[in-house]
Amino acid sequence: METLQLVLKIAILVLSLLLVVLVLLHRGKGGGLSSLFGGGVQSSLSGSSVVEKNLDRVTIFVGLIWTVCIIGVTLSIKLSS
């Protein structure tokens, strides 16, 4: 049980850092770091670019995994005590 907690805690640490980077890559009002990676190319169907949409999807996916890891640590701590 302790090994599972350690693995989940390391995953939370790595995912937290990844989430910070992903959020900083998003475009704000004046443009963001995502414009460096092709965010300036606009899609003809909507106002946001394909890169921005994919960045949104990746950020949401990483956030969901982060949430599952936190719930897993909480449950493993609760079950071990």
N, C-alpha and C positions, 0 to 999 in steps of 0.2 A: 504494500500500500504506500510505503514511503517513496519507493521508486516512481510510482505513478504520480505522486504529488510533485516530486522533483522535475519530472519530465514536463508536467503541465505548467509548473512555475517558469521553467526555461522557455516554454512555448509562449507563455504570456509575455515574458520580457521581450522576446524577439518580435512577436506580433505587435506589441506596443510601439516599439521603435519603427516598425514598418508602417503602422498606422500614422505616426507622426509625419513620416516622409511622404506618404500618400496624400495626407491632408494638405501639406505644404505645396504639393505639386498642383493642386487644384487652382483654377483661375479665379481670381477675385474680381473686383470692379475694374482694376487697371491691367488685368492680365497676370498670369502667374508663370511659374516655372514650366508648366505644361506647354507653353507656347514655344519653348526651346526644342521640344520634341515633336514638332509638327502640329501644334495646337492652333496655329494660325490659319490652317486650311479649313474652311467652313463647309458643312454639308448643305446641299441645296434643299433638303427636306425640312430642316429645322435650324434653330439658331445656334445650337451647340455642335461642336466638331465631333468627329468619330473618336478622336483621341480622348476627348473629355468624357464622352459616354462610356468608353472602355475603362477609363480611370475611375469613374463613378462605380461601375460594376465591380472592379477589383477591390476598391475601398470598402464597399458594402460586404463583399465576400470575406475579406480579412476581418472586418468588424464582427461578422457573425461567428467566425471561427474563434476569435478572441473571447466573445461572450460565452460560447460553449466551453472553452477552456476554464474560464472563471467559474462557471457553474460546476464543472467537473472538480476543480480544486475544492470548492465549498462543500460539495457532497462527499468527497473523499476525506476531508477533515472531520465532517460531521459523523461519518460512519466509523472512523478510526477512534473516536473518543467515546 
